[in-house]
Amino acid sequence: MLSTHGEGISTHGEDILVFIRDFESSSRDYLQSKGFSENEMTNAYLDLQWNFLHTILNQQAEQNP
């Protein structure tokens, strides 16, 4: 949930974009270090995103039963 208190929505949104860009960059670096080809990179990156999203959702479900 976005908060309108403190720093505001625009700063929070910018933080999220920076986080996503960092995740994308580090994921790409990780996949390249594991030897994935450019052709394999897209599917592997989608798998990482999917797993990451499910981790977040599972943690939220555990915190808010």
RODO-2510 file (C-alpha; in nm, 4 decimals, decimal comma):
residues 65
     n   res          X          Y          Z
     1     m     0,0000     0,0000     0,0000
     2     l     0,1352     0,3424    -0,0918
     3     s     0,1657     0,5939     0,1851
     4     t     0,0913     0,9624     0,1451
     5     h     0,2664     1,0460     0,4726
     6     g     0,6249     1,1603     0,5119
     7     e     0,8145     1,1565     0,1874
     8     g     0,5064     1,1213    -0,0321
     9     i     0,3979     0,9012    -0,3165
    10     s     0,6385     1,0352    -0,5792
    11     t     0,9453     0,9543    -0,3685
    12     h     0,8056     0,6121    -0,2806
    13     g     0,7352     0,5459    -0,6487
    14     e     1,0860     0,6531    -0,7414
    15     d     1,2287     0,4194    -0,4768
    16     i     1,0298     0,1341    -0,6246
    17     l     1,1565     0,2105    -0,9762
    18     v     1,5160     0,2205    -0,8517
    19     f     1,4623    -0,1123    -0,6760
    20     i     1,3168    -0,2698    -0,9912
    21     r     1,6036    -0,1406    -1,2059
    22     d     1,8576    -0,2716    -0,9548
    23     f     1,6811    -0,6088    -0,9465
    24     e     1,6829    -0,6264    -1,3261
    25     s     2,0494    -0,5325    -1,3520
    26     s     2,1677    -0,7680    -1,0782
    27     s     1,9515    -1,0502    -1,2165
    28     r     2,1006    -1,0036    -1,5620
    29     d     2,4527    -1,0041    -1,4168
    30     y     2,3724    -1,3170    -1,2163
    31     l     2,2298    -1,5015    -1,5180
    32     q     2,5272    -1,4052    -1,7322
    33     s     2,7645    -1,5283    -1,4612
    34     k     2,5808    -1,8629    -1,4697
    35     g     2,6429    -1,8907    -1,8432
    36     f     2,2958    -1,8194    -1,9818
    37     s     2,2922    -1,7202    -2,3476
    38     e     2,1064    -1,4141    -2,4711
    39     n     1,8348    -1,6475    -2,6055
    40     e     1,7892    -1,8118    -2,2653
    41     m     1,8078    -1,4856    -2,0727
    42     t     1,4461    -1,3718    -2,1244
    43     n     1,2844    -1,6902    -1,9920
    44     a     1,5326    -1,7186    -1,7073
    45     y     1,4694    -1,3569    -1,6087
    46     l     1,0925    -1,4134    -1,6127
    47     d     1,1425    -1,7157    -1,3864
    48     l     1,3420    -1,5001    -1,1430
    49     q     1,0710    -1,2333    -1,1438
    50     w     0,7993    -1,4949    -1,0898
    51     n     0,9854    -1,6562    -0,7992
    52     f     1,0593    -1,3180    -0,6436
    53     l     0,6949    -1,2118    -0,6650
    54     h     0,5773    -1,5363    -0,5075
    55     t     0,8306    -1,4958    -0,2265
    56     i     0,6918    -1,1499    -0,1504
    57     l     0,3309    -1,2716    -0,1645
    58     n     0,4067    -1,5708     0,0595
    59     q     0,5781    -1,3473     0,3160
    60     q     0,2802    -1,1114     0,3168
    61     a     0,0417    -1,4042     0,3638
    62     e     0,2463    -1,5280     0,6597
    63     q     0,2494    -1,1819     0,8190
    64     n    -0,1236    -1,1225     0,7585
    65     p    -0,2987    -1,4585     0,8047
***
